[in-house]
Amino acid sequence: MSTHVATRAFEILLVEDRAADVRLTREALKEHKLLHNLSVVADGEQAIAFLRREGVHGAAPRPDLILLDLNLPKVDGRQVLKAIKNDPVLQHIPVVVLTSSSSPEDVESAYALGANCYVTKPVGFVEFGEVVRSVDCFWLSVVTLPPRKR
């Protein structure tokens, strides 16, 4: 395990439309006790506005990590992923696809669009928490992330 010590809070953007999954993610992150700020948006349109700091998201923090569901209202998660990875300001941000789909086509398309990893959400509460903690631990404790761009 890394001995990495956070000198600032990690900024995490969760793009998730299911309130239960948002709640589970918050709980799992809280248990890990890493210094972090979690921002949540419920659809792909809000995600893009948040990342581009448009409208009500003008003062949004730049995330160090994005947890992205694929099946979102308004703008699909695949379109959000494509927008992120095609934007020179955003493309360096790691995107973890965290979705209920285990479809090989979804896995393949997510990686083709530039996802940094693909995780299928487990159904059970305990298992879901373990997955989120594992993702959190890997991306925020083990990996060296690029400096946050303004």
N, C-alpha and C positions, 0 to 999 in steps of 0.2 A: 504494500500500500504506500502511496506517496505521502511524503511529509509536507506537502504543499500547505502553506498557511495563507488564507485569504487576507489580502490587505484592503479589500473593498468588497462590497456585496456583489455577488453574481446577479446579473439581470437575466431572468428567464421569462420568455413569452410562451404562454400556453394558448394554443388555438384549439378550442374545444367547445362544442355546442351542447354537450350533455352535462347538466348540473352535477349529477352523481359522480362523473369522472373528474370534474373539476374539484369537487370536495375530496375525493380520494387522493388526487394528486397533491392537493394542499397538505393533507394529513401526512402523506408519505414524505414530502419534502421537509415538513416540520420535524418529523422524527429523526431525520438525518442530521439535523442541527448545523448544516453549512450555512454560512451567512449568505442570504439570497433575498431578492425581491422578486415576487411572482406577479406578472401582469397577465390578465386573462381577457381574451376576446372570443366571442361566440360564433363568429362566421368569417368566411374568407374575405369578404369585403372590408370588415373591420380590421382584419389582420394586415391587409395591404395598406390601409390608411394609417394604422399604428406604425408600421415599419417605415412608411414614407413621411410620417409625422404630419399628416394632413388633417384638417378640420379640428375636431375636439382632441385629437392626438398630437397636437402641435408640440407639446412638451414631453412626448413619450420618450422613455429611456431607450437607448440602443441595446437590444438584448445580446447577451453572450451566447445564448442557446435558445433555440426554438423547438418546442414540442408541438408537433402538427398532426392533427387528425386529418384523414383524407376526405371523409364524407361530411362535408360542411354545407350549410345553407348559403344561398346567394352566390358565392364564388367557391368552387370546389377546391379542396386541399391541393390537388395536382396543379391547378392554375396558380395557387399561392406559391407553391414550391417553384414552379417555373419562373414566376415573377421575381422571387428572391434570388434565384441562381443566375438570372439574366441581368441583375442590377449590380453594377460595379461597387456600389456603396454597401450592399447587403450580402453579396455572394459569399463572403468569407465566414458568415455566421453559420455555425453547424446547425443542421436541421435534422431532428430525430422524428421520423414518422412514427407516431404512436396511435395505432388504429385497430379497429376490430376485424378488419379484413385480413385474411391469410391467403387470399387469392394470388397465385403465382403471377398473374398479369399485373396486379396492383404492385407487388413487390418489384417486378421488373421495371414497370413504368416509373416508380418512385426513384429507383436507382438511376435510371436513364435521365431523369430530370435533375439529378444532383443531390438526392438525399444522402446524408452522411451515415445513417443507419435506419433500419426498418424494424420496428418492434410491434408484434401483434399483442393487443391487450388481452390478458387473461380474463376469464369471466369472474372468478372469485375475488372477494375483497382482499384477502391476505396476499394472494398471488399478485394482484394488481399493485398493491403497495410495494411488494418486493421488486417488481419490475421497475417501478418509478424510482425506488431507492438505488437500484443497480445502475440505471441510466444516469441519475444524478451523481452517484459516486464516480462513475467512469468519466463523464464529461466535465465535472467540476472539481474532481480531486486528482484524477490520474493524468488526464490529457492537459497539455499546455495549449491554452486557447490563444488566438491572435489578440493583440491589443484591441480594445474597444474603439471603434471609430466614432466620431461625433456625428 
